[in-house]
């Protein structure tokens, strides 16, 4: 029986669009559905990404979707110690702060150019299964129920990760592996326009406060707090508002947008494929557990998924075995790093403000010229080996 | 579960965190299905403080 589409991608974020693009490029009949009326909105992201991550996924930088070029990062301890990494002097690959409203649309436009069909205001409500195989999705298109069959369904539904769970893959999270976030885009700030700032410690239990420049005197000012550290509703926003009030560089600003969201800070899923289903991006829990960054990993996983799906279309085989090369590709590319950073997150959770002050203080004397979690862990290993001894072999 | 539509930011943090996969967000409307066992996790973690358990202040 001929299916409606070879591949149906649920979710029009960067991972979904990359999957759609690469599958369509290899000749697959692709439909990407997005429940919202606009791709890239509303925003649920701090928008930071490193250039290397984009390059790895084969996405050339287009200044139309870049808000700010970043010279480096500042890590600020609870007691105000600052560890500054200036990448521009090292000539290293530096970071960007994106304009996700435009970036996501550009990624989707590339999928369209490769031949993928895109439907907006179309929300998946369930998957269709035959035995142990996913064969399509049930959706609502502008409110009207519709049933669509496919060789393979792609779960690109982000943090919600419902498609996988409807199909029978458990992507549920412990509260210690969930960060809830609140962010303002603010204007009239007095922060540095080319440094990303991370403020750690009890001001943001189990997470951090960030200031990511968005050009001129604007920035994304946000917070992530570990769900297991929350006591009452609205705590996340309370912590952020409290910090903004205290920091004179921020308290002079005003918000022009407020957003919220959930971020997984867990190890990656154990199972990313099953017969007729493939998980990409945040839905596969491949966000970096230390930074909460998921764009680069999502793009790369989407690229791998689309390429493997292209092969599956040629062979007309969407079995778990046929999809397994995708599982192997993304694990080879990022699984060790995700586990290492998850272990680092678990360790850092146990550190007091006083210890963090000490760590940041000694780090500022270390020679770290590239802004990456790995390089910071190397420096910590050198200065504070006791903090990383449980996972030193991964550093 | 009571959802304050004035407070809800439609972010889906509750949806992805729900251990029962019992919450559904279609653009702006949050729906709870019969699998909800009132564990209260979503109430605590909602960044907007938009959720309240029925019968509780």
Interface residues (C-beta under 8 A of the other chain):
Chain A: X35 X36 X37 X42 X44 X121 X123 X125 X140 X158 X159 X160 X161 X162 X165 X166 X172 X173 X175 X178 X180 X181 X182 X227 X230 X231 X232 X233 X234 X236 X237 X258 X259 X260 X261 X262 X264
Chain B: X9 X10 X11 X12 X13 X14 X15 X16 X17 X18 X19 X21 X24 X25 X26 X27 X41 X43 X44 X45 X46 X47 X48 X49 X50 X51 X52
